[in-house]
Amino acid sequence: MFYGTAFQAVRPFKTQLLKWIGNKQRFAHEIASFFPKDIRVYREPFIGSGAVLGALQPTRAVASDVFKPLIEIWRTLHDAPELLVSWYRERFEQYHKLGVPEGYNSIRDSYNRSPNGADLLFLCRSCYGGVVRFRKADGYMSTPCGAHSPVSPTSFAERVEIWRRRTAGVDFRCCDFSENFREAKEGDLIYCDPPYVDSQAILYGGQDFSLPRLFDEIAAAKKRGVRVALSIDGTKKSGGKICELDVPELLFEEEVFVNCGRSMLRRFQRGGETLEDELVSDRLLLTYSSK
């Protein structure tokens, strides 16, 4: 099967809408540079913070996730961006009126009573290190308040407008990754950034994520002429630890390592240390050749 050999030329895009563990905002443009230009429909079945989606700015895309409050945020960005700004402003004012950490804790308590996108939006921007973590037993969001000051409502409104334009062609859906995969047709590109096997079981849905099931979907999509790029565990401990994965033979044609800088999760666990010994590189596995 022949595809064009031209690849994306993507500029760095640093304006972050959501904070999320594993956020690839700083190097999303590098990942997207391995995507061919001739994409029929771009698909991202583990949307998270949408860093690669925002950097790429596809004209046609389907972005999805199983986490309803997260998709509620993305759909509101698409359908009613002014409401998204209002959600953030109301909680920003509550945060400061009650003081820190009382204001943060009251919003977190509201979310834990009834998970929703409005509370999650502010929590992910104000929690410690942007590490939104959930208790496996009941989905309780447990991350404490961050030491930083959340961005102002005015700054957030500016981010919303930028992201609204960049994601104008995206259909946001709440569904299992397999549904997005099975709709893909020849000429589509699927970028996967699932929970990482070695470190991200604290994510919502990460506890039950099955990498072998994802590999099965990738293999089926590849047979249909769908190109797939997968970000997954690579190296940790500044190269001292290689994360071993049971990757099916011949499923991928190329492996690239992308320098991710210092581990967000380890910074959270070690109280904000500089962590020169915790540099991380992700694997980027391609079912096609970028050469």
Sequence and secondary structure as in RCSB ss.txt:
>XXXX:A:sequence
MFYGTAFQAVRPFKTQLLKWIGNKQRFAHEIASFFPKDIRVYREPFIGSGAVLGALQPTRAVASDVFKPLIEIWR
TLHDAPELLVSWYRERFEQYHKLGVPEGYNSIRDSYNRSPNGADLLFLCRSCYGGVVRFRKADGYMSTPCGAHSP
VSPTSFAERVEIWRRRTAGVDFRCCDFSENFREAKEGDLIYCDPPYVDSQAILYGGQDFSLPRLFDEIAAAKKRG
VRVALSIDGTKKSGGKICELDVPELLFEEEVFVNCGRSMLRRFQRGGETLEDELVSDRLLLTYSSK
>XXXX:A:secstr
      B         S   TT  GGGHHHHHTTSBS  SSEEESS TT HHHHHH  SSEEEEES HHHHHHHH
HHHH HHHHHHHHHHHHHHHHHH TTHHHHHHHHHHHHS  HHHHHHHHHHBGGG   B TTT  B   B SS  
  HHHHHHHHHHHHHHTTTEEEEES HHHHHHH  TT EEEE    TTT TTSTTGGG  HHHHHHHHHHHHHTT
 EEEEEEEEEEGGGTEE      TTS SEEEEEEEEE HHHHHHTTT   TT EEEEEEEESS   
